[in-house]
């Protein structure tokens, strides 16, 4: 089948003839017809033929085809631009140089399409190309690049993300930087974040959650005062993050000073008494055991009689962690009165652990 015959079939009004020609083009790897196929795609109304064109273009991983397909970025119709992204993402190797050039385009929308394609490749080897968008004049493109750096855990870009965070005047960009630093940041980067935000308890809610996620990774002994202030001011709305942060602080600071333990226990108990979900109450109660709140022993024993299942479990596990003799005795006395087999099994396991 010569070129003229193929072109005649591709221009036929018969969809079957078009499909036959496309199959031949694909099987014979006749990629020098890519410009023709791109033009066909713009006007084709038959869905099966359009899909066949897309599949054929996907199969040609060569620079010439990638360049022809990238011209669809300039089309007004969204579905054509989307098809270009999908096709080029399949090209991988041959498309990278084309997309790199498109990242320099004057049109921010075309730059975003090129960036989206690189991201869709899901290939860590192109992260250096994606990182070029960190210098983009459009904030949305910068955000997309930063989020991808986080998803790939590209630690080499930690300093660059910190630099953008320092200069950020956009709330969404700030959050993206913080979320990415949660994934790629180290202790030094968290110190830098604390310099940028020296008063975290005054942060707007929008920033506080990603900040807390980062803080959980790097809790310091001198972080206690900030932690206690956050708990006092924002404990209920951010109970989940704060409980996790407290637990991380306890794990990182294996030996707590008596005053640290006392203040943490008081803060956790206050959080438990607040309006937080039952599961979070369980986490708070259990944390009392991890902290070693001996002064909460009576309160924990009283919770064994709670009508709330989660509070009972939390109390059982906390008393076991404390290895409280009075608490274990109380659990044993309550064992036969616990309302469910599940609770009885948890109690028996706690008694066993406490005796180890």
C-alpha positions as CSV (number, residue, x, y, z in Angstrom):
1,X,0.0,0.0,0.0
2,X,1.7,3.2,-1.2
3,X,1.4,6.6,0.4
4,X,-1.1,7.9,-2.2
5,X,-3.4,4.9,-1.5
6,X,-3.1,5.3,2.2
7,X,-3.9,9.1,2.0
8,X,-6.9,8.2,-0.2
9,X,-8.2,5.8,2.4
10,X,-7.6,8.3,5.2
11,X,-9.6,10.9,3.3
12,X,-12.4,8.5,2.5
13,X,-16.0,9.1,3.7
14,X,-16.1,5.5,4.7
15,X,-15.1,5.0,8.4
16,X,-14.2,1.4,7.8
17,X,-11.7,2.4,5.1
18,X,-10.2,5.0,7.5
19,X,-9.8,2.3,10.2
20,X,-8.2,-0.1,7.8
21,X,-5.7,2.6,6.7
22,X,-4.9,3.5,10.3
23,X,-4.3,-0.1,11.3
24,X,-1.8,-0.4,8.4
25,X,-0.1,2.9,9.3
26,X,0.2,1.7,12.9
27,X,1.5,-1.8,12.1
28,X,4.0,-0.5,9.6
29,X,5.1,2.4,11.8
30,X,4.6,5.0,9.1
31,X,5.2,7.9,11.5
32,X,5.8,10.5,8.8
33,X,2.1,10.7,8.3
34,X,1.7,12.2,11.8
35,X,0.9,15.7,10.5
36,X,-2.0,14.2,8.5
37,X,-3.3,12.3,11.5
38,X,-3.2,15.4,13.7
39,X,-5.3,17.3,11.1
40,X,-7.7,14.3,10.8
41,X,-8.1,14.4,14.6
42,X,-9.3,18.0,14.5
43,X,-12.2,17.2,12.2
44,X,-13.1,13.6,12.7
45,X,-16.6,13.0,14.0
46,X,-16.6,9.2,14.2
47,X,-15.6,8.2,17.8
48,X,-14.0,4.9,16.7
49,X,-11.9,6.6,14.1
50,X,-10.8,9.3,16.6
51,X,-9.8,6.6,19.1
52,X,-7.8,4.8,16.3
53,X,-6.0,8.0,15.4
54,X,-5.1,8.6,19.1
55,X,-3.9,5.1,19.5
56,X,-1.8,5.4,16.3
57,X,-0.2,8.6,17.4
58,X,0.5,7.1,20.8
59,X,2.5,4.3,19.2
60,X,4.9,6.7,17.5
61,X,7.5,7.7,20.1
62,X,9.6,9.9,17.9
63,X,10.4,13.6,18.2
64,X,8.7,14.6,14.9
65,X,5.4,13.1,16.0
66,X,5.7,14.7,19.4
67,X,6.2,18.1,17.8
68,X,3.2,17.6,15.5
69,X,1.0,16.5,18.4
70,X,2.1,19.4,20.6
71,X,0.5,21.8,18.0
72,X,-2.8,20.7,19.5
73,X,-1.9,22.7,22.6
74,X,-2.9,25.7,20.6
75,X,-6.4,24.5,19.7
76,X,-9.4,26.3,21.2
77,X,-11.2,23.0,21.9
78,X,-10.4,21.6,25.3
79,X,-10.8,17.9,24.2
80,X,-8.1,18.3,21.6
81,X,-5.7,19.9,24.1
82,X,-6.5,17.0,26.5
83,X,-5.9,14.4,23.8
84,X,-2.5,16.0,23.1
85,X,-1.6,15.6,26.8
86,X,-2.6,12.0,26.8
87,X,-0.7,11.2,23.6
88,X,2.5,13.0,24.5
89,X,2.5,11.3,28.0
90,X,2.7,8.0,26.2
91,X,5.7,9.2,24.1
92,X,7.9,9.8,27.1
93,X,11.4,9.9,25.7
94,X,10.7,11.7,22.5
95,X,8.3,14.2,24.0
96,X,10.6,15.5,26.7
97,X,12.6,17.8,24.6
98,X,9.4,19.1,22.9
99,X,7.8,19.7,26.2
100,X,10.8,21.4,27.6
101,X,10.6,24.0,24.8
102,X,6.8,24.3,25.4
103,X,7.6,25.2,29.0
104,X,9.1,28.4,27.6
105,X,6.0,29.4,25.6
106,X,4.6,32.9,26.1
107,X,1.1,31.5,26.7
108,X,0.8,30.3,30.3
109,X,-1.9,27.9,29.3
110,X,0.4,26.1,26.9
111,X,3.1,26.0,29.5
112,X,0.5,24.4,31.9
113,X,-0.4,21.8,29.3
114,X,3.3,20.9,28.8
115,X,3.7,20.7,32.6
116,X,0.6,18.5,32.9
117,X,2.0,16.2,30.3
118,X,5.3,15.8,32.1
119,X,3.5,15.2,35.4
120,X,1.2,12.6,33.8
121,X,4.3,10.6,32.7
122,X,4.8,9.9,36.4
123,X,8.5,9.5,35.8
124,X,11.0,10.7,38.4
125,X,13.6,11.1,35.7
126,X,11.8,14.2,34.3
127,X,11.6,16.0,37.6
128,X,14.5,18.3,36.6
129,X,12.4,19.4,33.6
130,X,9.3,19.8,35.7
131,X,11.4,21.9,38.1
132,X,11.8,24.5,35.4
133,X,8.2,25.6,36.1
134,X,9.4,26.8,39.6
135,X,10.5,29.9,37.7
136,X,7.2,30.3,35.9
137,X,5.5,33.7,36.1
138,X,2.1,32.0,36.6
139,X,1.5,30.9,40.2
140,X,-0.7,27.9,39.3
141,X,2.2,26.5,37.3
142,X,4.6,27.0,40.2
143,X,2.1,25.2,42.5
144,X,1.8,22.3,40.1
145,X,5.6,21.9,40.0
146,X,5.9,22.1,43.7
147,X,3.3,19.5,44.4
148,X,4.9,17.2,41.9
149,X,8.3,17.7,43.6
150,X,6.6,16.6,46.9
151,X,4.9,13.6,45.3
152,X,8.2,12.4,43.9
153,X,9.9,13.2,47.2
154,X,12.6,15.1,45.4
155,X,14.7,16.1,48.4
156,X,17.2,18.0,46.2
157,X,14.7,20.8,45.8
158,X,14.1,21.5,49.5
159,X,16.1,24.7,49.5
160,X,14.3,25.9,46.3
161,X,10.9,25.3,47.9
162,X,12.0,27.1,51.0
163,X,13.1,30.0,49.0
164,X,9.7,30.2,47.2
165,X,7.9,29.9,50.6
166,X,9.8,32.9,52.0
167,X,8.8,35.0,49.0
168,X,5.2,33.7,48.7
169,X,2.4,36.2,48.7
170,X,-0.2,33.7,47.6
171,X,-2.0,31.5,50.3
172,X,-2.4,28.5,48.0
173,X,1.3,28.6,47.1
174,X,2.3,28.9,50.7
175,X,0.2,25.8,51.6
176,X,1.7,23.9,48.6
177,X,5.2,24.7,49.9
178,X,4.4,23.5,53.4
179,X,2.7,20.3,52.2
180,X,5.7,19.6,50.0
181,X,8.1,20.2,52.8
182,X,6.2,17.7,54.9
183,X,7.3,15.1,52.3
184,X,10.8,16.3,51.5
185,X,11.8,18.5,54.4
186,X,14.5,17.8,56.9
187,X,15.3,19.2,60.4
188,X,17.1,22.2,59.0
189,X,14.2,23.0,56.7
190,X,11.8,22.9,59.6
191,X,14.0,25.3,61.5
192,X,13.8,27.6,58.5
193,X,10.0,27.3,58.4
194,X,9.9,28.4,62.1
195,X,12.0,31.4,61.2
196,X,9.4,32.3,58.5
197,X,6.5,31.7,60.9
198,X,7.9,32.5,64.4
199,X,4.5,32.6,66.0
200,X,2.7,29.5,64.7
201,X,-0.2,29.7,67.1
202,X,-1.3,32.9,65.4
203,X,-1.3,31.3,61.9
204,X,-4.6,31.3,60.0
205,X,-6.3,27.9,59.9
206,X,-5.4,27.5,56.2
207,X,-1.7,27.4,57.0
208,X,-1.9,25.8,60.4
209,X,-2.7,22.2,59.3
210,X,0.2,21.8,56.9
211,X,2.5,23.5,59.5
212,X,1.4,21.0,62.1
213,X,2.0,18.1,59.8
214,X,5.6,19.3,59.4
215,X,6.0,20.0,63.1
216,X,5.0,16.4,63.9
217,X,8.0,15.2,62.0
218,X,10.5,17.4,63.9
219,X,9.3,18.0,67.5
220,X,11.8,19.8,69.7
221,X,12.0,20.0,73.4
222,X,11.8,23.8,73.1
223,X,8.6,23.3,71.1
224,X,6.6,22.5,74.2
225,X,5.4,26.0,74.8
226,X,4.2,26.5,71.3
227,X,2.5,23.1,71.5
228,X,0.7,24.0,74.7
229,X,-0.4,27.3,73.4
230,X,-1.8,25.7,70.2
231,X,-3.7,23.2,72.3
232,X,-5.1,25.9,74.5
233,X,-6.2,28.2,71.7
234,X,-7.0,25.8,68.8
235,X,-7.2,22.4,70.4
236,X,-10.8,21.4,69.4
237,X,-10.8,22.4,65.7
238,X,-7.3,20.9,65.3
239,X,-7.6,18.0,67.8
240,X,-6.4,15.3,65.3
241,X,-3.2,17.1,64.3
242,X,-2.5,18.3,67.8
243,X,-2.9,14.8,69.4
244,X,-0.6,13.4,66.7
245,X,1.9,16.3,67.4
246,X,1.8,15.6,71.1
247,X,2.4,11.9,70.6
248,X,5.3,12.6,68.2
249,X,6.8,15.0,70.8
250,X,6.6,12.3,73.5
251,X,8.3,9.7,71.3
252,X,11.0,12.2,70.3
253,X,11.7,13.3,73.9
254,X,11.9,9.9,75.5
255,X,12.6,11.2,79.0
256,X,10.3,14.0,79.9
257,X,10.9,16.3,82.8
258,X,8.2,16.2,85.6
259,X,7.0,19.7,84.7
260,X,6.7,18.7,81.0
261,X,4.7,15.6,81.8
262,X,2.4,17.5,84.1
263,X,1.7,20.2,81.6
264,X,1.2,17.8,78.8
265,X,-1.2,15.6,80.9
266,X,-3.2,18.7,81.8
267,X,-3.5,19.8,78.2
268,X,-4.5,16.3,76.9
269,X,-7.1,16.0,79.6
270,X,-8.6,19.4,78.7
271,X,-8.6,18.3,75.1
272,X,-10.4,15.1,76.0
273,X,-13.1,17.0,77.9
274,X,-13.7,19.2,74.8
275,X,-16.1,18.7,71.9
276,X,-14.1,16.2,69.9
277,X,-15.2,12.9,68.2
278,X,-15.3,9.7,70.2
279,X,-12.4,8.2,68.3
280,X,-10.3,11.3,69.1
281,X,-11.2,11.0,72.7
282,X,-9.9,7.4,72.6
283,X,-6.6,8.7,71.1
284,X,-6.3,11.4,73.8
285,X,-7.0,9.0,76.6
286,X,-4.5,6.5,75.3
287,X,-1.9,9.3,75.0
288,X,-2.2,9.9,78.7
289,X,-0.8,6.4,79.2
290,X,2.0,7.0,76.7
291,X,3.0,10.3,78.5
292,X,3.0,8.5,81.8
293,X,0.3,10.6,83.5
294,X,0.3,8.9,87.0
295,X,-1.8,11.8,88.3
296,X,-4.6,10.8,85.9
297,X,-4.9,7.3,87.3
298,X,-8.1,7.9,89.2
299,X,-9.7,9.6,86.2
300,X,-8.8,6.7,84.0
301,X,-10.2,4.2,86.4
302,X,-13.5,6.1,86.5
303,X,-13.7,6.0,82.7
304,X,-13.9,2.2,82.9
305,X,-17.5,2.7,83.8
306,X,-18.1,5.1,80.9
307,X,-21.0,4.4,78.6
308,X,-18.8,5.3,75.7
309,X,-17.1,2.3,74.1
310,X,-14.1,4.3,72.9
311,X,-13.5,5.9,76.3
312,X,-13.5,2.5,77.9
313,X,-10.9,1.1,75.4
314,X,-8.8,4.2,75.9
315,X,-8.9,3.9,79.6
316,X,-8.0,0.2,79.5
317,X,-5.0,0.7,77.2
318,X,-3.8,3.8,79.1
319,X,-3.8,2.0,82.5
320,X,-1.9,-0.9,80.9
321,X,0.7,1.5,79.5
322,X,1.0,3.1,83.0
323,X,1.3,-0.4,84.5
324,X,-1.1,0.9,87.1
325,X,-1.6,-1.8,89.8
326,X,-4.8,-0.2,90.9
327,X,-5.9,0.2,87.4
328,X,-5.3,-3.4,86.4
329,X,-7.1,-4.5,89.5
330,X,-10.1,-2.3,88.5
331,X,-10.0,-3.8,85.0
332,X,-10.0,-7.3,86.4
333,X,-13.0,-6.5,88.6
334,X,-14.8,-5.0,85.7
335,X,-14.0,-7.8,83.3
336,X,-17.2,-9.8,83.7
337,X,-19.3,-6.6,83.5
338,X,-17.9,-5.3,80.2
339,X,-20.8,-5.2,77.7
340,X,-19.1,-6.8,74.7
341,X,-16.8,-9.7,74.0
342,X,-14.6,-7.3,72.0
343,X,-14.1,-5.1,75.1
344,X,-13.4,-8.2,77.3
345,X,-10.7,-9.4,74.8
346,X,-9.1,-5.9,74.8
347,X,-9.1,-5.9,78.6
348,X,-7.5,-9.3,78.8
349,X,-4.8,-8.3,76.4
350,X,-4.2,-5.2,78.4
351,X,-3.9,-7.2,81.6
352,X,-1.4,-9.5,79.9
353,X,0.7,-6.6,78.6
354,X,0.8,-4.8,81.9
355,X,2.2,-7.9,83.6
356,X,5.1,-8.3,81.1
